[in-house]
């Protein structure tokens, strides 16, 4: 550890005499510096042992008082005066001021070389750096052991032993432990930490220090990780604190948190595979239910969400946030839509759209996202139907109403349910769908693009990457098959409504959801 002023005075070969300011003898000495300047504090960074030739000591008492106050303002650890008979005496008022401010004033004989004093301080600092290097090496050895042993609990226990403190690794928002098998901070400590953060307007400085709830000192540093994470160190008996070592520990924790995240990513991929099989209807009722229970999910209290507007980074933050709160979930991305199978808490059953969990999702995904919520899954075989319900609700969501449930959603005029939409699609577009399936053509998509380009032959041809005459031929064929004319307003309205419904409900033979019809696609044969 760094040497204190008291420990220096106890070294007999230095022959130090305490003249004043004995209450500050426990100041740590970070460096030894000699100066004969009248105002040396402008060149001090704090913690220095300032050595001054007695002959250059300010002669008047007022100047000596000002000199003492200037050293205190620079957080100098102590003043050492090398005196001889020619040195001016230290005035009584200056010594009283040093006592009041806790600024140690030490005297050494003129024959005592300042080099000897500097060497004593340097040797102490070298010993401290050697000790810190050894402890830092042990901290990073702890990382290797944790990765090899795959046990976060062992990692934290070893880290606590190296730092000689109580240690907690928690989510910055919930203050819950984020590593399996590691302790939770006491409630009283969490309450104090929240008070300290609130007192700072919600901002956390680089190092947050405050008195422990019962004794000692608490130090909080942020762990460099993609999701806000705290390392809380509680020193019950106020031992000397090494912030550099604590920052090394925070880096070590970041490595372990990332390693634990990799382990969780494997479970996440297994969940993604399971949800894909459920939505494709590839699992029988018993197998699907069994595998859901293995992911700590019950079909009777689970529901499916379709989310639009979430990018890959937000998707990962969502997964980490849910996992840190022990909320069972499965994630699957299909083109621009993110599907989330979520365990619904019993107290959220009455209003799923405004449950705390769904609010958390919306906060994590940002204000540009919209969410559609299905009815409860009930059993695993209903997953494909739940996907269609979630998409139907998603189509009814908007920036004004970003969260929509299936029961509340009416995304299309005159259509109040998914069943009504399906009946409309079959009646109006059924002949086109059958023709495309039998001939490998793309009439449904061509019709959608034609309407989106406001019935412009040329613009439609450019989007489809075909000749203008090909577009004309396709529209004539559509009129023949549907028995509806594209020049008639009433026929156009029903075709647009049916295409909109089809876009929401569209599912291929395997049950995988397609992208919207308006998305760019390559041309298909007629």
One Martini backbone bead per residue (centre of mass of N, CA, C, O) as a GRO file, in nm:
protein
  526
    1UNK     BB    1   0.101   0.032   0.012
    2UNK     BB    2   0.080   0.344   0.062
    3UNK     BB    3   0.233   0.584   0.228
    4UNK     BB    4   0.236   0.759   0.518
    5UNK     BB    5   0.319   1.013   0.716
    6UNK     BB    6   0.350   0.849   0.974
    7UNK     BB    7   0.541   0.630   0.857
    8UNK     BB    8   0.770   0.830   0.801
    9UNK     BB    9   0.811   0.929   1.102
   10UNK     BB   10   0.893   0.618   1.188
   11UNK     BB   11   1.159   0.664   1.039
   12UNK     BB   12   1.460   0.709   1.188
   13UNK     BB   13   1.652   0.809   0.941
   14UNK     BB   14   1.479   1.086   0.891
   15UNK     BB   15   1.433   1.277   1.141
   16UNK     BB   16   1.138   1.354   1.220
   17UNK     BB   17   0.931   1.648   1.301
   18UNK     BB   18   0.639   1.741   1.455
   19UNK     BB   19   0.488   2.063   1.449
   20UNK     BB   20   0.210   2.020   1.282
   21UNK     BB   21  -0.086   1.861   1.191
   22UNK     BB   22  -0.147   1.564   1.324
   23UNK     BB   23  -0.439   1.493   1.194
   24UNK     BB   24  -0.276   1.433   0.894
   25UNK     BB   25  -0.090   1.163   0.915
   26UNK     BB   26  -0.291   0.974   0.719
   27UNK     BB   27  -0.183   1.066   0.472
   28UNK     BB   28  -0.124   1.002   0.151
   29UNK     BB   29   0.167   0.929  -0.047
   30UNK     BB   30   0.237   0.985  -0.400
   31UNK     BB   31   0.477   1.201  -0.359
   32UNK     BB   32   0.801   1.368  -0.402
   33UNK     BB   33   0.857   1.731  -0.365
   34UNK     BB   34   1.061   1.997  -0.466
   35UNK     BB   35   1.038   2.355  -0.353
   36UNK     BB   36   1.100   2.732  -0.382
   37UNK     BB   37   0.836   2.838  -0.427
   38UNK     BB   38   0.585   3.054  -0.329
   39UNK     BB   39   0.357   2.890  -0.539
   40UNK     BB   40   0.339   2.548  -0.582
   41UNK     BB   41   0.029   2.453  -0.626
   42UNK     BB   42   0.019   2.485  -0.946
   43UNK     BB   43   0.221   2.196  -0.954
   44UNK     BB   44   0.001   2.025  -0.808
   45UNK     BB   45  -0.208   1.709  -0.778
   46UNK     BB   46  -0.183   1.551  -0.515
   47UNK     BB   47  -0.018   1.391  -0.236
   48UNK     BB   48   0.225   1.551  -0.177
   49UNK     BB   49   0.558   1.583  -0.059
   50UNK     BB   50   0.671   1.886   0.050
   51UNK     BB   51   0.997   2.019  -0.008
   52UNK     BB   52   1.163   2.278   0.197
   53UNK     BB   53   1.365   2.528   0.231
   54UNK     BB   54   1.393   2.721   0.509
   55UNK     BB   55   1.507   2.986   0.373
   56UNK     BB   56   1.224   2.996   0.176
   57UNK     BB   57   1.049   3.076   0.391
   58UNK     BB   58   0.822   3.267   0.484
   59UNK     BB   59   0.869   3.527   0.710
   60UNK     BB   60   0.580   3.582   0.756
   61UNK     BB   61   0.290   3.489   0.903
   62UNK     BB   62   0.090   3.552   0.676
   63UNK     BB   63   0.249   3.396   0.459
   64UNK     BB   64   0.239   3.121   0.606
   65UNK     BB   65  -0.065   3.090   0.606
   66UNK     BB   66  -0.102   3.105   0.299
   67UNK     BB   67   0.075   2.861   0.240
   68UNK     BB   68  -0.091   2.650   0.388
   69UNK     BB   69  -0.359   2.699   0.232
   70UNK     BB   70  -0.246   2.631  -0.050
   71UNK     BB   71  -0.176   2.332   0.010
   72UNK     BB   72  -0.463   2.244   0.082
   73UNK     BB   73  -0.593   2.316  -0.197
   74UNK     BB   74  -0.384   2.081  -0.330
   75UNK     BB   75  -0.371   1.823  -0.148
   76UNK     BB   76  -0.144   1.808   0.041
   77UNK     BB   77   0.008   1.593   0.267
   78UNK     BB   78   0.290   1.763   0.323
   79UNK     BB   79   0.538   1.957   0.510
   80UNK     BB   80   0.891   1.993   0.451
   81UNK     BB   81   1.157   2.123   0.662
   82UNK     BB   82   1.481   2.239   0.596
   83UNK     BB   83   1.671   2.332   0.867
   84UNK     BB   84   1.841   2.623   1.001
   85UNK     BB   85   1.957   2.898   1.160
   86UNK     BB   86   1.850   3.079   0.899
   87UNK     BB   87   1.569   3.011   0.954
   88UNK     BB   88   1.262   3.096   0.987
   89UNK     BB   89   1.022   3.110   1.196
   90UNK     BB   90   0.734   2.957   1.305
   91UNK     BB   91   0.441   3.070   1.354
   92UNK     BB   92   0.182   3.029   1.566
   93UNK     BB   93  -0.052   3.085   1.363
   94UNK     BB   94   0.045   2.879   1.151
   95UNK     BB   95   0.023   2.629   1.335
   96UNK     BB   96  -0.278   2.659   1.395
   97UNK     BB   97  -0.371   2.638   1.101
   98UNK     BB   98  -0.258   2.352   1.054
   99UNK     BB   99  -0.433   2.221   1.272
  100UNK     BB  100  -0.712   2.299   1.155
  101UNK     BB  101  -0.638   2.162   0.854
  102UNK     BB  102  -0.447   1.907   0.867
  103UNK     BB  103  -0.135   2.010   0.815
  104UNK     BB  104   0.154   1.873   0.798
  105UNK     BB  105   0.449   1.977   0.982
  106UNK     BB  106   0.787   1.920   0.903
  107UNK     BB  107   1.112   1.851   1.050
  108UNK     BB  108   1.451   1.869   0.928
  109UNK     BB  109   1.757   1.852   0.899
  110UNK     BB  110   1.983   2.003   0.697
  111UNK     BB  111   2.148   1.721   0.659
  112UNK     BB  112   1.896   1.615   0.526
  113UNK     BB  113   1.829   1.459   0.243
  114UNK     BB  114   1.588   1.470   0.002
  115UNK     BB  115   1.666   1.203  -0.135
  116UNK     BB  116   1.595   1.018   0.101
  117UNK     BB  117   1.296   1.087   0.104
  118UNK     BB  118   1.230   1.011  -0.187
  119UNK     BB  119   1.318   0.712  -0.163
  120UNK     BB  120   1.111   0.626   0.049
  121UNK     BB  121   0.864   0.682  -0.128
  122UNK     BB  122   0.944   0.516  -0.379
  123UNK     BB  123   0.963   0.241  -0.239
  124UNK     BB  124   0.665   0.232  -0.156
  125UNK     BB  125   0.549   0.253  -0.447
  126UNK     BB  126   0.688   0.003  -0.563
  127UNK     BB  127   0.551  -0.194  -0.371
  128UNK     BB  128   0.266  -0.127  -0.461
  129UNK     BB  129   0.295  -0.200  -0.764
  130UNK     BB  130   0.376  -0.491  -0.715
  131UNK     BB  131   0.120  -0.569  -0.566
  132UNK     BB  132  -0.080  -0.487  -0.791
  133UNK     BB  133   0.031  -0.672  -1.011
  134UNK     BB  134  -0.030  -0.933  -0.860
  135UNK     BB  135  -0.337  -0.887  -0.820
  136UNK     BB  136  -0.404  -0.849  -1.119
  137UNK     BB  137  -0.313  -1.128  -1.209
  138UNK     BB  138  -0.520  -1.278  -1.032
  139UNK     BB  139  -0.770  -1.164  -1.167
  140UNK     BB  140  -0.705  -1.289  -1.456
  141UNK     BB  141  -0.690  -1.579  -1.353
  142UNK     BB  142  -0.990  -1.589  -1.277
  143UNK     BB  143  -1.095  -1.592  -1.565
  144UNK     BB  144  -0.975  -1.861  -1.658
  145UNK     BB  145  -1.116  -2.028  -1.438
  146UNK     BB  146  -1.409  -1.954  -1.516
  147UNK     BB  147  -1.408  -2.059  -1.808
  148UNK     BB  148  -1.325  -2.351  -1.733
  149UNK     BB  149  -1.553  -2.395  -1.496
  150UNK     BB  150  -1.841  -2.262  -1.543
  151UNK     BB  151  -1.855  -2.066  -1.256
  152UNK     BB  152  -1.962  -1.771  -1.128
  153UNK     BB  153  -1.939  -1.817  -0.823
  154UNK     BB  154  -1.633  -1.866  -0.815
  155UNK     BB  155  -1.546  -1.601  -0.939
  156UNK     BB  156  -1.660  -1.411  -0.717
  157UNK     BB  157  -1.512  -1.532  -0.473
  158UNK     BB  158  -1.225  -1.472  -0.579
  159UNK     BB  159  -1.263  -1.166  -0.612
  160UNK     BB  160  -1.327  -1.104  -0.318
  161UNK     BB  161  -1.055  -1.200  -0.205
  162UNK     BB  162  -0.874  -0.994  -0.365
  163UNK     BB  163  -1.047  -0.726  -0.256
  164UNK     BB  164  -1.165  -0.739   0.034
  165UNK     BB  165  -1.489  -0.777  -0.031
  166UNK     BB  166  -1.802  -0.708  -0.108
  167UNK     BB  167  -1.975  -0.858  -0.399
  168UNK     BB  168  -2.163  -0.716  -0.686
  169UNK     BB  169  -2.351  -0.823  -0.984
  170UNK     BB  170  -2.558  -0.591  -1.162
  171UNK     BB  171  -2.829  -0.450  -1.270
  172UNK     BB  172  -2.879  -0.110  -1.316
  173UNK     BB  173  -3.199  -0.119  -1.278
  174UNK     BB  174  -3.268  -0.372  -1.067
  175UNK     BB  175  -3.023  -0.493  -0.887
  176UNK     BB  176  -2.977  -0.771  -1.006
  177UNK     BB  177  -2.837  -1.054  -1.054
  178UNK     BB  178  -2.653  -1.185  -1.360
  179UNK     BB  179  -2.524  -1.431  -1.211
  180UNK     BB  180  -2.517  -1.740  -1.151
  181UNK     BB  181  -2.466  -1.797  -0.807
  182UNK     BB  182  -2.501  -1.503  -0.703
  183UNK     BB  183  -2.534  -1.247  -0.501
  184UNK     BB  184  -2.745  -1.032  -0.336
  185UNK     BB  185  -2.809  -0.738  -0.245
  186UNK     BB  186  -2.911  -0.573  -0.002
  187UNK     BB  187  -3.181  -0.379   0.039
  188UNK     BB  188  -3.038  -0.142   0.187
  189UNK     BB  189  -2.828  -0.100  -0.040
  190UNK     BB  190  -3.024  -0.045  -0.274
  191UNK     BB  191  -3.157   0.203  -0.148
  192UNK     BB  192  -2.902   0.376  -0.130
  193UNK     BB  193  -2.831   0.372  -0.431
  194UNK     BB  194  -3.091   0.505  -0.533
  195UNK     BB  195  -3.051   0.766  -0.376
  196UNK     BB  196  -2.782   0.850  -0.507
  197UNK     BB  197  -2.887   0.859  -0.800
  198UNK     BB  198  -3.117   1.059  -0.754
  199UNK     BB  199  -2.933   1.292  -0.640
  200UNK     BB  200  -2.791   1.282  -0.952
  201UNK     BB  201  -3.028   1.261  -1.172
  202UNK     BB  202  -2.946   0.946  -1.269
  203UNK     BB  203  -2.645   0.978  -1.258
  204UNK     BB  204  -2.328   0.807  -1.307
  205UNK     BB  205  -2.033   0.808  -1.215
  206UNK     BB  206  -1.739   0.657  -1.252
  207UNK     BB  207  -1.735   0.692  -0.927
  208UNK     BB  208  -1.929   0.564  -0.658
  209UNK     BB  209  -1.941   0.709  -0.327
  210UNK     BB  210  -2.046   0.567  -0.003
  211UNK     BB  211  -2.187   0.503   0.274
  212UNK     BB  212  -2.273   0.254   0.440
  213UNK     BB  213  -2.563   0.138   0.585
  214UNK     BB  214  -2.374   0.058   0.856
  215UNK     BB  215  -2.078   0.032   0.722
  216UNK     BB  216  -1.841   0.172   0.569
  217UNK     BB  217  -1.784   0.135   0.208
  218UNK     BB  218  -1.916   0.230  -0.116
  219UNK     BB  219  -1.844   0.105  -0.450
  220UNK     BB  220  -1.930   0.219  -0.787
  221UNK     BB  221  -1.902   0.055  -1.103
  222UNK     BB  222  -1.887   0.026  -1.434
  223UNK     BB  223  -1.949  -0.215  -1.671
  224UNK     BB  224  -1.815  -0.299  -1.982
  225UNK     BB  225  -2.131  -0.318  -2.134
  226UNK     BB  226  -2.412  -0.322  -2.334
  227UNK     BB  227  -2.543  -0.356  -2.056
  228UNK     BB  228  -2.619  -0.212  -1.779
  229UNK     BB  229  -2.356  -0.240  -1.524
  230UNK     BB  230  -2.270  -0.334  -1.186
  231UNK     BB  231  -2.007  -0.281  -0.946
  232UNK     BB  232  -2.025  -0.381  -0.605
  233UNK     BB  233  -1.832  -0.243  -0.331
  234UNK     BB  234  -1.799  -0.359   0.010
  235UNK     BB  235  -1.629  -0.195   0.283
  236UNK     BB  236  -1.674  -0.256   0.610
  237UNK     BB  237  -1.361  -0.156   0.733
  238UNK     BB  238  -1.208   0.058   0.568
  239UNK     BB  239  -1.000  -0.005   0.368
  240UNK     BB  240  -0.781   0.050   0.149
  241UNK     BB  241  -0.837   0.200  -0.167
  242UNK     BB  242  -0.818   0.054  -0.507
  243UNK     BB  243  -0.924   0.179  -0.805
  244UNK     BB  244  -0.751   0.035  -1.012
  245UNK     BB  245  -0.823  -0.252  -0.924
  246UNK     BB  246  -1.132  -0.217  -0.964
  247UNK     BB  247  -1.116  -0.173  -1.272
  248UNK     BB  248  -1.000  -0.448  -1.333
  249UNK     BB  249  -1.244  -0.598  -1.219
  250UNK     BB  250  -1.451  -0.483  -1.422
  251UNK     BB  251  -1.318  -0.615  -1.667
  252UNK     BB  252  -1.344  -0.905  -1.568
  253UNK     BB  253  -1.653  -0.901  -1.551
  254UNK     BB  254  -1.707  -0.848  -1.851
  255UNK     BB  255  -1.594  -1.121  -1.944
  256UNK     BB  256  -1.791  -1.300  -1.779
  257UNK     BB  257  -2.055  -1.185  -1.893
  258UNK     BB  258  -1.993  -1.260  -2.186
  259UNK     BB  259  -1.965  -1.563  -2.133
  260UNK     BB  260  -2.252  -1.600  -2.021
  261UNK     BB  261  -2.389  -1.501  -2.282
  262UNK     BB  262  -2.296  -1.734  -2.460
  263UNK     BB  263  -2.448  -1.950  -2.305
  264UNK     BB  264  -2.729  -1.816  -2.353
  265UNK     BB  265  -2.725  -1.824  -2.667
  266UNK     BB  266  -2.771  -2.125  -2.688
  267UNK     BB  267  -3.056  -2.121  -2.563
  268UNK     BB  268  -3.172  -1.925  -2.765
  269UNK     BB  269  -3.141  -2.107  -3.018
  270UNK     BB  270  -3.323  -2.330  -2.914
  271UNK     BB  271  -3.573  -2.144  -2.899
  272UNK     BB  272  -3.581  -2.069  -3.198
  273UNK     BB  273  -3.622  -2.355  -3.306
  274UNK     BB  274  -3.886  -2.408  -3.157
  275UNK     BB  275  -4.056  -2.175  -3.273
  276UNK     BB  276  -4.031  -2.259  -3.566
  277UNK     BB  277  -4.174  -2.535  -3.535
  278UNK     BB  278  -4.441  -2.423  -3.426
  279UNK     BB  279  -4.515  -2.230  -3.670
  280UNK     BB  280  -4.490  -2.491  -3.877
  281UNK     BB  281  -4.624  -2.753  -3.745
  282UNK     BB  282  -4.381  -2.989  -3.653
  283UNK     BB  283  -4.538  -3.043  -3.376
  284UNK     BB  284  -4.676  -3.209  -3.152
  285UNK     BB  285  -4.846  -3.155  -2.872
  286UNK     BB  286  -4.659  -3.304  -2.667
  287UNK     BB  287  -4.382  -3.206  -2.767
  288UNK     BB  288  -4.432  -2.904  -2.748
  289UNK     BB  289  -4.501  -2.894  -2.445
  290UNK     BB  290  -4.242  -3.017  -2.337
  291UNK     BB  291  -4.043  -2.802  -2.458
  292UNK     BB  292  -4.167  -2.559  -2.316
  293UNK     BB  293  -4.113  -2.660  -2.026
  294UNK     BB  294  -3.799  -2.660  -2.066
  295UNK     BB  295  -3.844  -2.328  -2.097
  296UNK     BB  296  -4.044  -2.239  -1.868
  297UNK     BB  297  -4.325  -2.292  -2.032
  298UNK     BB  298  -4.675  -2.222  -2.061
  299UNK     BB  299  -4.929  -2.235  -2.287
  300UNK     BB  300  -5.165  -2.110  -2.110
  301UNK     BB  301  -4.956  -1.836  -2.041
  302UNK     BB  302  -4.901  -1.782  -2.343
  303UNK     BB  303  -4.781  -1.544  -2.595
  304UNK     BB  304  -4.784  -1.370  -2.907
  305UNK     BB  305  -4.548  -1.159  -3.076
  306UNK     BB  306  -4.548  -0.889  -3.314
  307UNK     BB  307  -4.258  -0.712  -3.440
  308UNK     BB  308  -4.194  -0.380  -3.552
  309UNK     BB  309  -3.869  -0.212  -3.573
  310UNK     BB  310  -3.645  -0.427  -3.494
  311UNK     BB  311  -3.328  -0.461  -3.449
  312UNK     BB  312  -3.057  -0.647  -3.367
  313UNK     BB  313  -2.975  -0.483  -3.118
  314UNK     BB  314  -3.258  -0.470  -2.985
  315UNK     BB  315  -3.298  -0.772  -2.970
  316UNK     BB  316  -3.064  -0.828  -2.774
  317UNK     BB  317  -3.155  -0.637  -2.546
  318UNK     BB  318  -3.419  -0.782  -2.500
  319UNK     BB  319  -3.304  -1.054  -2.419
  320UNK     BB  320  -3.135  -0.955  -2.178
  321UNK     BB  321  -3.364  -0.818  -2.020
  322UNK     BB  322  -3.537  -1.074  -1.982
  323UNK     BB  323  -3.321  -1.255  -1.853
  324UNK     BB  324  -3.259  -1.067  -1.605
  325UNK     BB  325  -3.586  -1.110  -1.523
  326UNK     BB  326  -3.682  -1.407  -1.563
  327UNK     BB  327  -3.821  -1.414  -1.859
  328UNK     BB  328  -3.983  -1.617  -2.045
  329UNK     BB  329  -3.852  -1.689  -2.386
  330UNK     BB  330  -3.900  -1.654  -2.751
  331UNK     BB  331  -3.707  -1.606  -3.057
  332UNK     BB  332  -3.807  -1.480  -3.397
  333UNK     BB  333  -3.703  -1.413  -3.727
  334UNK     BB  334  -3.908  -1.262  -4.002
  335UNK     BB  335  -3.760  -1.058  -4.146
  336UNK     BB  336  -3.923  -0.771  -4.016
  337UNK     BB  337  -4.026  -0.982  -3.806
  338UNK     BB  338  -4.069  -1.023  -3.452
  339UNK     BB  339  -4.092  -1.307  -3.257
  340UNK     BB  340  -4.266  -1.347  -2.928
  341UNK     BB  341  -4.258  -1.577  -2.673
  342UNK     BB  342  -4.456  -1.527  -2.376
  343UNK     BB  343  -4.475  -1.518  -2.043
  344UNK     BB  344  -4.762  -1.494  -1.850
  345UNK     BB  345  -4.868  -1.330  -1.591
  346UNK     BB  346  -5.138  -1.355  -1.390
  347UNK     BB  347  -5.156  -1.028  -1.329
  348UNK     BB  348  -5.178  -0.972  -1.668
  349UNK     BB  349  -5.449  -1.087  -1.800
  350UNK     BB  350  -5.642  -0.834  -1.838
  351UNK     BB  351  -5.379  -0.647  -1.969
  352UNK     BB  352  -5.144  -0.703  -2.194
  353UNK     BB  353  -5.078  -0.419  -2.331
  354UNK     BB  354  -5.020  -0.301  -2.004
  355UNK     BB  355  -4.799  -0.459  -1.909
  356UNK     BB  356  -4.488  -0.453  -1.776
  357UNK     BB  357  -4.357  -0.628  -1.995
  358UNK     BB  358  -4.453  -0.473  -2.250
  359UNK     BB  359  -4.331  -0.204  -2.166
  360UNK     BB  360  -4.044  -0.305  -2.172
  361UNK     BB  361  -4.033  -0.370  -2.469
  362UNK     BB  362  -4.093  -0.086  -2.576
  363UNK     BB  363  -3.849   0.053  -2.442
  364UNK     BB  364  -3.629  -0.124  -2.588
  365UNK     BB  365  -3.732  -0.070  -2.900
  366UNK     BB  366  -3.882   0.187  -2.920
  367UNK     BB  367  -4.092   0.433  -3.085
  368UNK     BB  368  -4.092   0.273  -3.382
  369UNK     BB  369  -4.253   0.049  -3.266
  370UNK     BB  370  -4.467  -0.239  -3.317
  371UNK     BB  371  -4.742  -0.433  -3.155
  372UNK     BB  372  -4.863  -0.770  -3.166
  373UNK     BB  373  -5.129  -0.959  -2.994
  374UNK     BB  374  -5.227  -1.251  -2.900
  375UNK     BB  375  -5.372  -1.498  -2.794
  376UNK     BB  376  -5.357  -1.742  -2.609
  377UNK     BB  377  -5.213  -2.040  -2.680
  378UNK     BB  378  -5.284  -2.302  -2.475
  379UNK     BB  379  -5.142  -2.466  -2.721
  380UNK     BB  380  -4.892  -2.567  -2.938
  381UNK     BB  381  -5.084  -2.613  -3.199
  382UNK     BB  382  -5.163  -2.284  -3.206
  383UNK     BB  383  -4.922  -2.118  -3.325
  384UNK     BB  384  -5.007  -2.040  -3.618
  385UNK     BB  385  -5.260  -1.882  -3.526
  386UNK     BB  386  -5.108  -1.682  -3.341
  387UNK     BB  387  -4.948  -1.551  -3.570
  388UNK     BB  388  -5.193  -1.436  -3.721
  389UNK     BB  389  -5.297  -1.267  -3.485
  390UNK     BB  390  -5.043  -1.091  -3.447
  391UNK     BB  391  -5.049  -0.974  -3.738
  392UNK     BB  392  -5.325  -0.849  -3.724
  393UNK     BB  393  -5.252  -0.660  -3.488
  394UNK     BB  394  -5.010  -0.521  -3.625
  395UNK     BB  395  -5.181  -0.389  -3.857
  396UNK     BB  396  -5.341  -0.208  -3.627
  397UNK     BB  397  -5.098  -0.064  -3.567
  398UNK     BB  398  -4.950   0.250  -3.447
  399UNK     BB  399  -4.815   0.541  -3.341
  400UNK     BB  400  -5.070   0.591  -3.156
  401UNK     BB  401  -5.101   0.250  -3.145
  402UNK     BB  402  -4.837   0.036  -3.080
  403UNK     BB  403  -5.042  -0.152  -2.912
  404UNK     BB  404  -5.201  -0.466  -3.016
  405UNK     BB  405  -5.472  -0.663  -3.001
  406UNK     BB  406  -5.671  -0.893  -3.145
  407UNK     BB  407  -5.948  -0.794  -3.031
  408UNK     BB  408  -5.894  -0.477  -3.117
  409UNK     BB  409  -5.836  -0.532  -3.408
  410UNK     BB  410  -5.887  -0.322  -3.727
  411UNK     BB  411  -5.700  -0.295  -4.008
  412UNK     BB  412  -5.971  -0.324  -4.182
  413UNK     BB  413  -6.223  -0.235  -4.351
  414UNK     BB  414  -6.501  -0.442  -4.271
  415UNK     BB  415  -6.290  -0.607  -4.085
  416UNK     BB  416  -6.305  -0.799  -3.765
  417UNK     BB  417  -6.150  -1.062  -3.873
  418UNK     BB  418  -5.967  -1.325  -3.983
  419UNK     BB  419  -6.198  -1.483  -4.111
  420UNK     BB  420  -6.300  -1.257  -4.295
  421UNK     BB  421  -6.036  -1.222  -4.450
  422UNK     BB  422  -6.016  -1.511  -4.564
  423UNK     BB  423  -6.283  -1.506  -4.720
  424UNK     BB  424  -6.208  -1.271  -4.909
  425UNK     BB  425  -5.960  -1.395  -5.041
  426UNK     BB  426  -6.099  -1.644  -5.161
  427UNK     BB  427  -6.316  -1.491  -5.335
  428UNK     BB  428  -6.117  -1.281  -5.493
  429UNK     BB  429  -5.812  -1.449  -5.510
  430UNK     BB  430  -5.831  -1.755  -5.558
  431UNK     BB  431  -5.777  -1.776  -5.870
  432UNK     BB  432  -5.492  -1.651  -5.863
  433UNK     BB  433  -5.355  -1.845  -5.666
  434UNK     BB  434  -5.404  -2.102  -5.834
  435UNK     BB  435  -5.261  -2.007  -6.092
  436UNK     BB  436  -4.980  -1.959  -5.970
  437UNK     BB  437  -4.942  -2.249  -5.863
  438UNK     BB  438  -4.979  -2.399  -6.148
  439UNK     BB  439  -4.773  -2.177  -6.332
  440UNK     BB  440  -4.553  -1.994  -6.189
  441UNK     BB  441  -4.667  -1.723  -6.129
  442UNK     BB  442  -4.732  -1.337  -6.051
  443UNK     BB  443  -5.022  -1.192  -6.021
  444UNK     BB  444  -5.056  -1.089  -5.732
  445UNK     BB  445  -4.804  -0.911  -5.722
  446UNK     BB  446  -4.868  -0.742  -5.973
  447UNK     BB  447  -5.125  -0.614  -5.860
  448UNK     BB  448  -4.999  -0.476  -5.617
  449UNK     BB  449  -4.803  -0.293  -5.779
  450UNK     BB  450  -5.013  -0.154  -5.961
  451UNK     BB  451  -5.158  -0.011  -5.720
  452UNK     BB  452  -4.905   0.127  -5.590
  453UNK     BB  453  -4.854   0.281  -5.886
  454UNK     BB  454  -5.134   0.393  -5.984
  455UNK     BB  455  -5.173   0.241  -6.265
  456UNK     BB  456  -4.882   0.232  -6.389
  457UNK     BB  457  -4.731   0.080  -6.641
  458UNK     BB  458  -4.437   0.181  -6.624
  459UNK     BB  459  -4.380   0.165  -6.315
  460UNK     BB  460  -4.451  -0.132  -6.287
  461UNK     BB  461  -4.237  -0.238  -6.484
  462UNK     BB  462  -3.993  -0.135  -6.323
  463UNK     BB  463  -4.043  -0.295  -6.060
  464UNK     BB  464  -4.068  -0.584  -6.219
  465UNK     BB  465  -3.876  -0.601  -6.466
  466UNK     BB  466  -4.058  -0.535  -6.727
  467UNK     BB  467  -4.258  -0.507  -6.979
  468UNK     BB  468  -4.526  -0.321  -7.050
  469UNK     BB  469  -4.686  -0.548  -7.203
  470UNK     BB  470  -4.679  -0.747  -6.966
  471UNK     BB  471  -4.859  -0.586  -6.779
  472UNK     BB  472  -5.105  -0.577  -6.959
  473UNK     BB  473  -5.146  -0.881  -6.977
  474UNK     BB  474  -5.179  -0.938  -6.673
  475UNK     BB  475  -5.432  -0.759  -6.625
  476UNK     BB  476  -5.613  -0.910  -6.821
  477UNK     BB  477  -5.593  -1.184  -6.674
  478UNK     BB  478  -5.709  -1.086  -6.402
  479UNK     BB  479  -5.989  -1.004  -6.510
  480UNK     BB  480  -6.069  -1.290  -6.602
  481UNK     BB  481  -6.033  -1.446  -6.325
  482UNK     BB  482  -6.207  -1.229  -6.134
  483UNK     BB  483  -6.431  -1.059  -6.280
  484UNK     BB  484  -6.269  -0.776  -6.280
  485UNK     BB  485  -6.239  -0.424  -6.320
  486UNK     BB  486  -5.979  -0.174  -6.322
  487UNK     BB  487  -6.192   0.069  -6.404
  488UNK     BB  488  -6.351   0.002  -6.148
  489UNK     BB  489  -6.399   0.120  -5.836
  490UNK     BB  490  -6.535  -0.121  -5.690
  491UNK     BB  491  -6.322  -0.332  -5.778
  492UNK     BB  492  -6.075  -0.194  -5.663
  493UNK     BB  493  -6.159  -0.196  -5.365
  494UNK     BB  494  -6.182  -0.509  -5.330
  495UNK     BB  495  -5.893  -0.574  -5.419
  496UNK     BB  496  -5.743  -0.408  -5.205
  497UNK     BB  497  -5.865  -0.548  -4.958
  498UNK     BB  498  -5.769  -0.836  -5.026
  499UNK     BB  499  -5.465  -0.773  -5.041
  500UNK     BB  500  -5.437  -0.674  -4.749
  501UNK     BB  501  -5.526  -0.938  -4.618
  502UNK     BB  502  -5.312  -1.119  -4.753
  503UNK     BB  503  -5.064  -0.972  -4.633
  504UNK     BB  504  -5.131  -1.062  -4.338
  505UNK     BB  505  -5.198  -1.391  -4.391
  506UNK     BB  506  -4.952  -1.488  -4.533
  507UNK     BB  507  -4.900  -1.840  -4.614
  508UNK     BB  508  -4.727  -2.107  -4.666
  509UNK     BB  509  -4.690  -2.448  -4.668
  510UNK     BB  510  -4.485  -2.423  -4.401
  511UNK     BB  511  -4.569  -2.141  -4.234
  512UNK     BB  512  -4.405  -1.917  -4.348
  513UNK     BB  513  -4.348  -1.588  -4.346
  514UNK     BB  514  -4.389  -1.326  -4.545
  515UNK     BB  515  -4.337  -1.065  -4.704
  516UNK     BB  516  -4.450  -0.804  -4.827
  517UNK     BB  517  -4.578  -0.745  -5.138
  518UNK     BB  518  -4.421  -0.461  -5.187
  519UNK     BB  519  -4.172  -0.595  -5.204
  520UNK     BB  520  -3.899  -0.655  -5.368
  521UNK     BB  521  -3.898  -0.851  -5.675
  522UNK     BB  522  -3.856  -1.078  -5.890
  523UNK     BB  523  -3.934  -1.198  -6.177
  524UNK     BB  524  -4.196  -1.392  -6.307
  525UNK     BB  525  -4.359  -1.607  -6.465
  526UNK     BB  526  -4.668  -1.631  -6.644
   0.00000   0.00000   0.00000
